[in-house]
Amino acid sequence: MYLDHFGLSELPFGITPDTSYTVVTRSHQEALNTLLVALGSGEGFIKITGEVGTGKTLLCRRLLQALPAGSVSAYLPNPYLAPRTLLLALAEELGVDIGIDSDDYHLLQRVNRTLLAHAAADRRVVVCIDEAQAMPLETLESLRLLSNLETEKRKLLQIVLFGQPELDRKLADSSVRQLLQRIAFHYRLDGLGRQEVANYLAHRLRVAGYRGEAVFGASAVRCLHRASRGTPRLLNILAHKALLAVYGEGRHAVRPAHVRRAVADTEGAASAGWW
């Protein structure tokens, strides 16, 4: 690959969420602030939506790292589950001791007792559900019923839904209207601005060990911003392919031609322009 050519210790533009590469952007910071304020105020449901590749999973990981000490967290990355299976997954995440043959009533009672014990110890319980747009409607409704677990003073469970815009359409269904009414805080993630794209590219190269002159000039940044629409995952794919093109020519600076070559090889990319 191009690691030695650019003096890198690792690939700078991988698509796996990695908090060590986190770049604080306006949209992500506003979303994280919204989450922390909502959780601090004791809201039961919070919703974060964004297009594919805008960094929802990374934001979820940042949130889990930012929770106050003593908080109890559960992370469900695949919520395409039947109601009972979702409850079992949640119980497992919370460390609830359950028997395989437990019926729904006793399973819920065990979860409730565990949550009450955390509340008595003044521990906040936060459940983060990724890809929430995949949840069946009946599972969403069971999640609402689960959120009814509370004391006179506080909710025993706070739930954060991360999903694509399809989640909003699913929540508009009349069968889950009560859940929709309980979402007091929500935020929609946007793409990166042009200057944010420049900062993003430079930051990821620095984290990966690059110490030379700027690799992505202003014209290349403009092309990448336009082609990726500011979507981090697509930006990573295009930047990686552009670096491969530069490496193939034995050069060190990315030009618009390299970006256009990357765009031609990438599904979902927009036109890069002709700067």
Helices and strands as residue ranges (DSSP letters): H 3-6, G 19-21, H 26-40, E 45-49, H 56-66, E 72-76, H 83-93, H 104-120, E 125-129, G 132-134, H 137-146, E 158-163, H 166-171, G 174-176, H 177-181, E 183-188, H 194-207, H 218-228, H 232-249, H 256-264
